[in-house]
Amino acid sequence: MIKFYNFLSRKKGKFIPIRKEWVGLYTCGPTVYDFVQIGNLRTFIFEDLLRRTLEYAGYKVKHVMNITDVEDKIIKKAKEKNKKISQITRYYEKAFFEDIKALNIKKASFYPRATEHIKEMVSIIGKLLKNKLAYKADGSVYFDISRFKPYGKKLAKINIKNLKAGARVDVDEYGKEAAGDFVLWKGEKLGEPSWAAPFGRGRPGWHIECSAMSSKYLGQPFDIHTGGVDLIFPHHEDEIAQSEGAFKKPFAKYFLEGEHLLVNGRKMSKSLGNFYTLCEIEEKNINPIAFRYLVLTTHYRSKLNFTWESLDAAKNSLDRLYDFIRNLGSASDNQPEKKLETVKKYRKQFEKAIFDDLDAPKAIATIWNLINQYNKKPESFDPGIVLKMFYDFDEVLGLGFKNIKKIEIPKIVSELTEKREQYRSEKKWKEADKIRDKIKKLGFTLEDSENGPKTKSLETTVLKA
């Protein structure tokens, strides 16, 4: 049984899908005006964990993630760079897909672009005008929040009386203090893209885009809508108002929202100089999957404090995990059935954690408990069974376990390692260091331990899943 914390009810409860055939999942995608920052990537990893968990449980998932390719920030960037909007959006869209591939995030079933779904947006706005939930003003069309009685109460749990009565909001993003009637359709302006519509040429507001694309691909209602907590108000609340106001039926059954990523305890922003992208992680020769691992060690509904030290610790943990898997091999022994019982409890613990509102930290702790027990009493386990179970767990975690191969150490590296040990025993430190350098040039590194040196391939430190 899967349980999720539903932000609509502010309670955790059993997940019951609408249909037997498939689960509809809508995740708010990137606004392609810049490289995706790691806070957004944290949200995308949480959403990938959600999808993988549903599939692990046996559900077929129809996953839709929109691409916002017309919006205030995009238009501003195109003007600043003196480029066409499509040149800006396609460039950053390509970078986004490279990022999610590097993070081993599964591809969505559909990636609809906003500019390719204007017809659907116009249709919904037409329904809202017909239902007297929208009105025209100054060439634009606005949603009248006073006429949608549940506005603010569904998801954000705010009191509409505290909002400025009659105020109109033309910008795509705003806070509670500026909330009011929000724009559905922006009247045509010089230098901005526009499309024909029965209510006048113009372009869509940001919020209407998700309503149109989710209903087209998933119908209404659908099962799960996700995003970051920063989108609860106004974006997700406005989606609910538009969609339910137009179609007169519920929008989504469950809302799952991911918490913020902080940097050194502070909100990430360019002005503070703590705004990071995946490229900056890769430039430090750190496996992007180390960032995925770091994200998974904190529950998606808890704030994650990113530091370069915490990322380095995650990298070291991931390397240890890879080393353990690499050393397991695929060997078995004569009593696999008996030893299967030894690991069953770990599978139960893993599944209990992950099915309880995606508790990845507990699931990962289960893996480390198994590793610790294996290292204490390896004779109690069948390595082949453990390896197979780890592969199963990785269907959820997405850390690339199946890509971990046993490294064959060349004979020359082994011989040099023995020679270095001889120099070290004779306290000839300079000669020993020269040998280490030679080994490094051959693509390997040595880690000294109480049990002697461990030879590792340098490739394993930047391995991508």
HUKA-V796694 format. One record per pair of residues at least 24 apart in sequence whose C-alpha atoms are under 7 Angstrom apart, sorted by the first residue. I is the first residue (numbers start at 1). J is the second residue. If there is no record, write none. Layout:
BEGIN
I J
I J
END
This chain:
BEGIN
1 355
2 355
2 356
3 355
3 356
3 357
4 356
4 357
5 256
5 357
6 254
6 255
6 256
7 155
7 255
7 256
8 154
8 155
8 254
8 255
17 223
18 223
22 59
22 60
22 61
22 62
23 59
23 60
23 61
23 62
23 223
24 61
24 62
24 63
24 218
24 222
24 223
24 224
25 61
25 62
25 63
25 64
25 223
25 224
25 225
26 63
26 64
26 65
26 214
26 224
26 225
26 226
27 64
27 65
27 225
27 226
27 227
28 65
28 66
28 226
28 227
29 65
29 66
29 67
30 67
30 68
31 67
31 68
31 69
32 68
32 69
32 89
32 92
32 93
33 73
33 74
33 77
33 88
33 89
33 92
34 92
35 92
35 95
35 96
35 277
36 96
36 277
37 275
37 276
37 277
38 276
38 277
38 278
39 260
39 261
42 295
43 227
43 228
43 258
45 105
45 292
46 300
48 105
48 106
49 396
49 397
50 358
52 395
52 396
53 396
56 395
56 396
62 109
63 108
63 109
63 110
64 108
64 109
64 110
64 111
65 108
65 110
65 111
65 112
66 111
66 112
66 113
67 111
67 112
67 113
67 114
68 113
68 114
69 113
69 114
69 115
70 114
70 115
71 206
72 172
75 192
99 278
102 288
102 464
103 288
103 289
103 292
104 398
104 465
112 213
114 209
120 212
121 208
121 209
121 212
122 197
124 246
125 184
127 246
128 245
128 246
133 245
139 187
139 200
140 185
140 186
140 187
141 183
141 184
141 185
141 186
142 181
142 182
142 183
142 184
143 181
143 182
143 183
143 184
144 181
145 180
145 181
148 241
151 241
152 237
155 232
155 237
156 232
156 233
156 237
172 205
172 206
184 208
207 235
207 238
207 239
208 239
210 239
211 239
211 242
211 243
220 250
220 251
221 250
221 251
221 252
221 253
222 251
222 252
222 253
223 252
223 253
223 254
224 252
224 253
224 254
224 255
225 252
225 254
225 255
225 256
226 255
226 256
226 257
227 256
227 257
227 258
228 257
228 258
228 259
229 257
229 258
229 259
258 300
258 301
259 300
259 301
259 302
259 303
260 303
260 304
261 303
261 304
261 305
261 306
262 304
262 305
262 306
263 305
263 306
263 307
264 305
264 306
264 307
265 305
285 462
286 462
287 461
287 462
287 463
287 464
289 399
289 464
289 465
290 314
290 315
290 318
296 360
296 361
297 360
297 361
298 361
299 359
299 360
299 361
319 461
322 404
325 387
326 404
326 405
326 406
327 406
328 383
328 387
329 406
330 383
330 384
331 383
331 384
332 382
332 383
332 384
333 382
336 382
339 380
339 381
339 382
340 385
342 381
346 370
399 465
400 465
403 465
413 439
END
